Amino acid sequence: MFAILTHSLPIVARFGATLRNMARNNPDWGKHLIASVGKNIDFRRTALGLSAQAVADRTAELGHPISRSTVAGISSTNRASKLSVADWLVIAAALDCAPIDLLIGGTPGGEVEVIPGRVMPAARARGWVDGTIAPPWGHAGTPWASLSFVLGEYIGAIQDAAISRAERDDLEETGASRADLHAADRRLARSVERIEATGALGAKVAAAIGLEWQPVENLGAFTRGISLFDGIEDGED
């Protein structure tokens, strides 16, 4: 659970700065952003069968107690647009999910207004937050990623997907709950999305320096060649 917090440290500064700077200029956007996070919290805790009090109890166990009324009230657009980074991270840990799931949420095909007036597909918004995708409003010449960095991210995404698949199989074999299996499926889906996103970014970076991005000819064929990926696209035999 605490690994989630460590992995998310690079995201924390961006999230906190975004809320502080943008909410001043567009308070309605900031309020709706907090409400969106609240709805993602509600969706996650409902999927886990947890009450607001149960989530509050978990935050206390994690060392940063958040009241039941705060947990229950975050999704209200009438609430003051305030959500500390500390609360965001600890609630994510209490709900056993990645903090970005609460920030972005939604389905891969959904859209997110990441800053006032800037709407992005949810998958690309995730990439912007974790630094693997350059935003369309970035300044010209900003070195968002080198080819070696993107390649490292691509390989890391493949490794994460392999680990996620193995963990999911272990849960199924041990008769884990439906909620745990659903969470594992989501982690696996995020890994596959990251493979696709970093692959697309790699192609752009390579083209910019006159190279061709061909780490694999076909993602499906490649993943089927790794035993841990068996069934990821075609289903179990």
N, C-alpha and C positions, 0 to 999 in steps of 0.2 A: 504493500500500500504506500509506504514512504518513498518507494522508487518512483512513483508517479510524481511526487513533489520535486525530487531531484531532477528528473527528466524535463520538468516543465519550467525550470528556472530561467532559461533564455526567453520564454514566452511571457514571463511575469512582467518584466520591465515594459515590453511593448503594450501589453494589455493595460497596465496601470497608467502609462503615459497617454494612451488613447482616451481612456475615460476622463482623465483630468483635463486634458487640453481641448478635446472635442465637445465635451458636455458644456463647457463655458459658452461656446459659440452657438451651440444648437441644443438647448436643454431638452427639447422634445425627443431628439434622437437619442440622447444619453438615457433618458427615462425609459424609452422603448427598448434600448439595448439591455438595460438591467432587467426589464420585464421579460425579455426573451430568454435571458439566462435563467430567470426564475421559472419560466415555463419548462425549460430543459431540465431543471432540477425536479420539478413536479413530475415530469414524464419519467425520469429515471427512478425516482423513489416509488412511484406507482408501480413501475415494472418490477421493482424488487419487493413490493408489498410492504413498504415502510411508511409509517406515519411521520408527520413533521416532528413529533416528540422523539421518535426513534432516531431520526437523523440528528436531532439536537443532542441526544444522549451519546451518539457516536462521536460527535465533534468534541464533547467533553472528554471522552476517553482518549482522543487524539491530542489533548492538551490545549485546545483553543475552543472553549465552550461558546456555542452560539444558541441563543434562546429559540424555543419552539415558535414564538410569534415572529421572529426574524426569518426563520426558515420558511414558515407558511406565508409570510407577507412579501417576499422578494418579487413574486410574479405580478403583484398589483401595480398597474400603471399610475395609480394614485399615490403610491409610496414615493418618498423623496428618492431621487436618483443617486443612491449611494450603495456601493458594494465594495468592500475593501478587498484587496488582493489576497489578504490573509484568509478572509471568509471564503472567498472563491476557491482557493486551494484546499482548504480543510473540508469544505462541503464536498468537493470532488473526491477527496480521499475517503470521506464517510460514505459516499455512494459508490465507492470502488470503481471509479471511471477516470478517464483522462480529463484534466481541466478543460482542454480544448473542446471536449464533447459538450460541456456546459456553455462555453462561450459561443461556439458555432452551432452545434446541434443540427437538427434537421436531417433530411435524407440527402444522399449524394447529388440528387438532381434538383434540390431546392436552391434558393437564393438567399443571400445575406447582405444587408446594408452595413458594410464593415466600417465605413465612416460616412458622415452626412452626404447623401446624394450619390454614393458610390456603391452600387449593387454588384455582387460577384456570385457566381455559382458556389455552393457550399464547399465543394471539393477544392476549388481554387482559393477560397478564403482560408481554408485550413493550410494550404501551401504557403500563403502569404504569412500567416501567423508563425509557422514553424521555420520560415526562411528559405524554403525550397522553390518558391515561385515569386518572381518579381511582380510588383503591383503595376497596373497600367498607368498610374500617376507618378511612377518613379522618375527621378531626374535623369536626363541623358548622361551616359558615361558612368553611372553608378555601378561599381563592380559587384553585382549581386551574387554571382557565383562563377567560379572557374570550372573548367571542364573536369579537373581532377576532383574538385569538391562534389560536383554533381554525380560523378561516377561512384564516389564513395557513398553518397546518399542512396544511390540506386542499388548498390550491393548491400548496403545496410537494410534497405527495404525488403530485399529478397530474403535476407537472413531473418528479419523480423517475421515475415510471412511464414517461413518454415517453422520458426519457434511457435508462432500462434497456432499453426495447424497441429503441431504435436501436442500442445497444451489442450486444444479443443478435443483431440482424440482421447487424451487421458481422461478428461472430464466425462466424456461419453461412456468410456469403458468402466468408470467408477460409479456410474449412475448419478451424476450430478443433477442439480435442479434445473428446471427449464430456464430460470432466470440466469443461472450461471452459464448455461449453454448459449443463451441468447447473447450474453456479454462477450463470450468467446467468439461467437460468429461476427460480432461487430468489430472486435479487435482484428480478426482475420481480414474482414472486408476493408478496414482502414489500411492494412498493410498492402493489400493488392492495389488499392487506390493510390497509395504512395508510390508503388512501383510504376504505375502508369503515369503519374504526374511527374516524377523525376525523369522518366524516360522521355517524356515530351519536352521537358526543360533541357535535357541533355542534347536533344536534337537541335534545339534553337542555339544553344551555346556553341555546339560544334560547328554549325553552319556559319556562325558569326566569325569564326576564325578559319574558315575554309576547309573544315573536316566533315566527314560523314559519320553520324552516330549509328553504329550497328553492333552494340554489345551482344544482342541476340537477334536472330531473324524473325522469330515468332515467340512471343511471350508464352502462349499456351503450350507450344511444343517444348519450350525450355522448362517450364514448371512441371510438366508431366515427366520430364527426365530426372526430377529429384524426388526421391521416395516420399519425403515429408510433404510434398505437394499433391500426392495422389488424391484425386477426388475434388480438388479445389475448384475446378471448372465443370467437370463432367459428372460429378457425383461419385459416391463410393461404388465400387464394383460389387 
